[in-house]
Each structure stands twice: as structure tokens, then as C-alpha cells.
Amino acid sequence: MPREARGTREETKDETSGTAVYTHGHHESVLRSHRWRTAANSAAYLLPALRSGLDVLDVGCGPGTVTADLAALVAPGTVTAVDTTADVLEGAREEAGARGADNVRFAVADVHALDFPDDSFDVVHAHQVLQHVGDPVRALREMRRVCRPGGTVAVRDSDYGAFTWFPASPGLDGWRDLYRRVARANGGEPDAGRALRAWARRAGFADTDLTSTAATWCFATPEERAWWSGLWAERTTDSVYAELAVAGGHADQEALSGIAAAWRAWGADPDGWFMVPHGELLCRV
């Protein structure tokens, strides 16, 4: 793709970064969910595009479990893992160190204004990131800018509006409505999965350069239900998300406690089943 069509770092460096509050925060209940993620369960759509020797940028790496998997797949190529704070990156460093992944580099970065030269990476990857940023189109432009011609920008985000479960639960209906309100008040878009293709087109990708897919997580066994319901019950009452819900006037502590109880009731139901759908997009640069 011609350089003039893709934009340059010089054209964007003076812009104010898009802003949004990270709705989940980094409570232990959130990190338990993030540490469960692997390349197999969270980036399977990308894996056929990976090979030894590629250089990868992993945006929003979190605790680094997916990052370390990617590093093993592209070695001796490198993975540059970035997140918004040094504290978050410390967990990713520990994960990479424990696995002996010496081809991982780390940097604090803002996806709206990445501090890397044009054409720096063969693959630019972001999992569950665009739903939390202030300007996903600008983020995609930046991801595209730092990706080499012929490379791949890969994004995957869940779609809260399409979450579904059994049996019916008014308490979980209330949870989903509350979460979507809080996330949007924080500047994010909780239904990002369905919007990825539209955002990429606005960022300058042609339809012929886009491959859209969808995939799900499913929680149904007793162990899966206990894990998923437990982390959401805890997150609903004890995390930054709970604080933001109350501070923003979206719920009070009594309402949050009721939602947490609904999560635990669903988790204890032997008929319980929960599906998390994701939109996925591979963008050819």
C-alpha cells in the first residue's frame, strides 16, 4: 500500500490521544481471566499467518500469556509487547521469563500514537483492546502505519450485546445492561466485535484486504461455570468496574450485590451454559 495512503508518524504525532477509562481495571478477578488466555483460545484466527522469523507487535499484552505463545511461534523473530503502564508490563515480563522467551521486548505505549517507526513489524496484534480505547479508528490507523507492506493487522474483540446464556436470568440481563452503560460512559464500545470491519474500512483498509471471522468461548462444565461466574461476581462488587459503576451513578452497592448473587446462582445451576462471541479481523497491509 502506498505510503501516502497509509499515513506517517509525523502526520499523527501532535494529535491528542483518544482517551477512555479501562473499565475492568486490574483487580485479581480480572487478571485471572486474562491469564487464562492463550494463542489457541484467543488468537486461533491469526495462527496460520505466523511463521518463524516474523516480528510481531502485541498491543495491550496484559499479563503476557498470549504474548509468550506468539513468541514461541515466531522465534527467532521477536515480539514487542506493549501496554499502557509499566505495572501491567511487569506481569508480562515475569511470564516471558518463566517460559524462557528471550525474544520478547517490552514498552509502555498508547495505541493511538505508537512510538515506533513506520513499517516496523510483520504482524500487529490486539486482543480485546479496541473495545476499550477512545478512538478505535485512529488506533487501527496507527497499527497499520507500523505494519510492513504485505504484513497483517489482526484484531479480536468480544461483543457484549451478543452474549447469551441459559437458563434465563433477569439478574444477568441487568448485569449486561449495566456493563454496557458503564463501558460506554468510560469512552469504550462493549459491542466492538461487530464493528471491527467498519472501523477498519474507516481506517483506510480496502474491503479486499479484510478477512472477517467469528469465534466463541463457551463455559458449561461445573469447573468452567464456577470459574466464570466467580470472577464476574467478584468483579461486580470488588473491582475498579464496581467503583466506576457507583461513581457514575449507574448502580448502588445493593444493586451490585444482587448482580453478584445472580452470577453465583447461575454458576451453581447444573444446566448453566454461557457463550461469549468475538468478532475477528485480519487486515492485509
C-alpha positions as CSV (number, residue, x, y, z in Angstrom):
1,M,0.0,0.0,0.0
2,P,1.5,3.4,-0.9
3,R,3.0,5.3,2.0
4,E,0.9,8.4,1.2
5,A,-2.3,6.3,1.6
6,R,-1.2,4.8,4.9
7,G,-0.2,8.0,6.8
8,T,3.0,8.6,8.7
9,R,4.2,9.1,12.3
10,E,4.9,12.7,11.5
11,E,1.3,13.3,10.5
12,T,-0.1,12.0,13.7
13,K,2.4,12.8,16.4
14,D,0.9,16.1,17.5
15,E,-2.6,14.8,17.8
16,T,-4.1,14.3,21.3
17,S,-4.5,10.6,22.0
18,G,-8.0,9.2,22.2
19,T,-9.0,8.7,25.8
20,A,-11.0,6.1,27.6
21,V,-11.1,4.7,31.1
22,Y,-10.2,0.9,31.2
23,T,-13.5,-0.4,32.6
24,H,-12.2,-3.6,34.1
25,G,-9.1,-2.3,35.9
26,H,-6.5,-4.8,37.1
27,H,-8.3,-6.5,40.1
28,E,-7.2,-10.1,40.7
29,S,-10.6,-11.3,39.3
30,V,-9.7,-9.5,36.0
31,L,-6.2,-10.9,35.9
32,R,-7.5,-14.5,36.5
33,S,-9.4,-14.1,33.3
34,H,-6.5,-12.6,31.4
35,R,-4.0,-15.3,32.5
36,W,-6.4,-18.0,31.2
37,R,-6.0,-16.7,27.6
38,T,-3.7,-18.4,25.2
39,A,-2.9,-18.1,21.5
40,A,-5.0,-21.2,20.9
41,N,-8.2,-20.0,22.7
42,S,-7.8,-16.3,21.8
43,A,-5.9,-15.9,18.6
44,A,-6.5,-19.1,16.6
45,Y,-7.7,-17.0,13.6
46,L,-4.2,-15.4,13.4
47,L,-2.0,-18.6,13.8
48,P,-2.0,-19.6,10.1
49,A,-0.4,-16.3,9.3
50,L,2.5,-16.8,11.7
51,R,5.9,-18.4,10.9
52,S,9.4,-18.4,12.2
53,G,11.3,-15.2,11.8
54,L,8.4,-12.7,11.9
55,D,8.5,-9.6,14.0
56,V,5.2,-9.1,16.0
57,L,3.8,-6.1,17.9
58,D,1.4,-7.3,20.6
59,V,-0.8,-4.3,21.6
60,G,-2.4,-4.5,25.1
61,C,-0.4,-7.6,26.1
62,G,-1.7,-7.7,29.7
63,P,-0.1,-10.5,31.7
64,G,1.6,-11.8,28.6
65,T,0.2,-15.4,28.3
66,V,-0.8,-14.8,24.6
67,T,2.4,-12.8,24.1
68,A,4.6,-15.7,25.2
69,D,2.7,-18.1,22.9
70,L,3.2,-15.8,20.0
71,A,6.9,-15.5,20.8
72,A,7.4,-19.3,20.7
73,L,5.7,-19.4,17.3
74,V,7.8,-16.7,15.6
75,A,11.2,-17.4,17.2
76,P,13.9,-16.4,16.3
77,G,11.7,-13.4,15.3
78,T,10.7,-11.0,18.0
79,V,7.6,-10.0,19.8
80,T,7.3,-6.4,21.1
81,A,4.8,-6.4,24.0
82,V,3.2,-3.1,24.8
83,D,0.6,-1.9,27.3
84,T,-0.4,1.4,28.9
85,T,1.6,1.2,32.2
86,A,4.9,-0.3,33.4
87,D,3.0,-2.1,36.2
88,V,1.0,-4.1,33.7
89,L,4.1,-5.0,31.8
90,E,5.8,-6.3,34.9
91,G,3.5,-9.3,34.9
92,A,4.2,-9.9,31.2
93,R,7.9,-9.8,31.9
94,E,7.6,-12.4,34.6
95,E,5.5,-14.7,32.3
96,A,8.1,-14.4,29.4
97,G,10.9,-15.0,31.9
98,A,9.3,-18.1,33.3
99,R,8.9,-19.6,29.9
100,G,12.4,-18.6,28.7
101,A,11.0,-16.4,26.0
102,D,14.1,-14.3,25.4
103,N,12.8,-12.9,22.1
104,V,10.2,-10.6,23.8
105,R,10.7,-6.9,24.3
106,F,8.6,-4.6,26.4
107,A,7.5,-1.0,26.1
108,V,4.8,1.3,27.5
109,A,2.7,2.6,24.6
110,D,-0.5,4.3,23.6
111,V,-2.1,2.5,20.6
112,H,-3.4,5.9,19.4
113,A,0.2,7.2,19.0
114,L,2.6,4.3,18.8
115,D,6.2,5.3,19.3
116,F,7.6,3.1,16.6
117,P,8.8,4.0,13.0
118,D,6.7,3.2,10.0
119,D,6.9,-0.4,8.7
120,S,8.4,-1.8,11.9
121,F,6.5,-5.1,12.2
122,D,5.3,-8.0,10.1
123,V,2.2,-8.6,12.3
124,V,0.4,-6.2,14.6
125,H,-2.0,-7.9,17.0
126,A,-4.5,-6.6,19.5
127,H,-6.8,-8.9,21.6
128,Q,-9.7,-7.3,23.5
129,V,-8.2,-3.8,23.0
130,L,-10.3,-1.8,20.6
131,Q,-13.4,-2.1,22.8
132,H,-11.6,-0.1,25.5
133,V,-10.0,2.7,23.5
134,G,-11.3,6.2,22.9
135,D,-10.7,6.2,19.1
136,P,-10.6,2.7,17.6
137,V,-10.3,4.0,14.0
138,R,-7.3,6.1,14.9
139,A,-5.8,3.0,16.8
140,L,-6.2,0.9,13.6
141,R,-4.5,3.6,11.5
142,E,-1.6,3.5,13.9
143,M,-1.4,-0.3,13.8
144,R,-1.5,-0.1,10.1
145,R,1.2,2.5,9.9
146,V,3.7,0.5,11.9
147,C,3.0,-2.7,10.0
148,R,5.2,-3.5,7.0
149,P,3.6,-3.7,3.5
150,G,2.5,-7.3,2.9
151,G,2.0,-7.7,6.7
152,T,-1.1,-8.3,8.8
153,V,-3.0,-6.3,11.4
154,A,-5.1,-8.7,13.5
155,V,-7.8,-7.6,15.9
156,R,-10.3,-9.6,18.0
157,D,-12.9,-8.2,20.4
158,S,-15.9,-9.6,22.2
159,D,-19.4,-8.4,21.6
160,Y,-21.3,-8.0,24.9
161,G,-24.6,-7.3,23.2
162,A,-24.5,-10.8,21.7
163,F,-23.5,-12.6,24.9
164,T,-26.1,-15.3,25.7
165,W,-26.7,-17.8,28.4
166,F,-29.0,-20.5,29.8
167,P,-31.2,-20.6,31.8
168,A,-32.7,-17.2,31.6
169,S,-31.7,-14.8,34.4
170,P,-33.1,-11.4,35.0
171,G,-30.1,-10.7,37.2
172,L,-27.7,-11.4,34.3
173,D,-29.9,-9.3,32.0
174,G,-29.3,-6.5,34.5
175,W,-25.6,-7.2,34.5
176,R,-25.2,-6.9,30.8
177,D,-27.2,-3.7,30.6
178,L,-25.2,-2.2,33.4
179,Y,-21.8,-3.2,32.0
180,R,-22.6,-1.8,28.6
181,R,-23.7,1.5,30.2
182,V,-20.6,1.8,32.3
183,A,-18.3,0.9,29.4
184,R,-19.8,3.5,27.1
185,A,-19.7,6.1,29.8
186,N,-16.0,5.4,30.1
187,G,-15.5,6.1,26.4
188,G,-15.4,2.4,25.2
189,E,-17.6,0.3,23.0
190,P,-18.6,-3.0,24.5
191,D,-20.1,-4.3,21.3
192,A,-16.8,-3.8,19.4
193,G,-16.8,-7.3,17.9
194,R,-19.5,-6.4,15.3
195,A,-17.8,-3.1,14.5
196,L,-14.3,-4.2,13.6
197,R,-14.8,-4.4,9.9
198,A,-16.5,-1.0,9.7
199,W,-13.7,0.6,11.8
200,A,-11.0,-0.9,9.6
201,R,-12.7,0.4,6.5
202,R,-12.8,3.9,8.1
203,A,-9.1,3.5,8.9
204,G,-8.3,3.1,5.2
205,F,-8.3,-0.7,4.6
206,A,-10.0,-1.8,1.4
207,D,-12.7,-4.5,1.5
208,T,-10.4,-6.8,-0.4
209,D,-7.8,-6.6,2.3
210,L,-10.1,-7.7,5.1
211,T,-11.0,-11.2,6.3
212,S,-13.8,-11.3,8.9
213,T,-14.4,-14.3,11.1
214,A,-16.1,-15.0,14.4
215,A,-15.4,-17.4,17.3
216,T,-16.8,-18.1,20.7
217,W,-15.8,-19.0,24.2
218,C,-18.2,-21.4,26.0
219,F,-18.5,-22.1,29.7
220,A,-20.6,-25.1,30.6
221,T,-18.9,-27.6,32.8
222,P,-19.1,-27.3,36.6
223,E,-15.5,-26.1,36.7
224,E,-16.0,-23.6,33.9
225,R,-19.2,-22.2,35.4
226,A,-17.6,-21.9,38.8
227,W,-14.6,-20.0,37.3
228,W,-16.5,-17.7,35.0
229,S,-19.3,-16.9,37.5
230,G,-16.9,-16.4,40.3
231,L,-14.7,-13.9,38.6
232,W,-17.7,-11.9,37.4
233,A,-19.3,-12.0,40.8
234,E,-16.1,-10.7,42.4
235,R,-15.5,-8.2,39.7
236,T,-19.1,-6.8,40.1
237,T,-18.6,-5.9,43.8
238,D,-14.8,-5.5,44.4
239,S,-13.1,-4.2,41.3
240,V,-12.5,-0.8,39.6
241,Y,-15.5,-1.7,37.5
242,A,-17.7,-1.7,40.6
243,E,-16.2,1.7,41.7
244,L,-16.9,3.2,38.3
245,A,-20.5,1.9,38.3
246,V,-21.2,3.5,41.6
247,A,-19.3,6.7,41.0
248,G,-21.0,7.2,37.6
249,G,-24.5,6.8,39.2
250,H,-25.2,3.6,37.2
251,A,-25.8,1.4,40.2
252,D,-25.5,1.3,44.0
253,Q,-23.9,-1.3,46.2
254,E,-27.2,-3.1,46.8
255,A,-27.7,-3.5,43.0
256,L,-24.2,-4.7,42.5
257,S,-24.6,-7.3,45.3
258,G,-27.8,-8.5,43.6
259,I,-26.0,-9.0,40.3
260,A,-23.1,-10.8,42.0
261,A,-25.7,-13.2,43.6
262,A,-27.3,-13.8,40.2
263,W,-23.8,-14.8,38.9
264,R,-23.3,-17.2,41.7
265,A,-26.8,-18.7,41.2
266,W,-26.1,-19.2,37.5
267,G,-22.7,-20.8,38.2
268,A,-24.3,-23.3,40.6
269,D,-27.0,-24.4,38.2
270,P,-26.1,-27.7,36.5
271,D,-28.0,-26.6,33.4
272,G,-25.9,-23.4,33.2
273,W,-24.3,-22.5,29.8
274,F,-22.7,-19.3,28.7
275,M,-21.4,-18.1,25.3
276,V,-19.0,-15.2,24.6
277,P,-18.9,-14.3,20.9
278,H,-16.0,-12.5,19.3
279,G,-15.5,-10.6,16.1
280,E,-12.1,-11.3,14.4
281,L,-10.5,-9.4,11.6
282,L,-7.3,-9.9,9.6
283,C,-6.2,-6.8,7.7
284,R,-3.7,-7.2,4.9
285,V,-1.4,-4.1,4.7
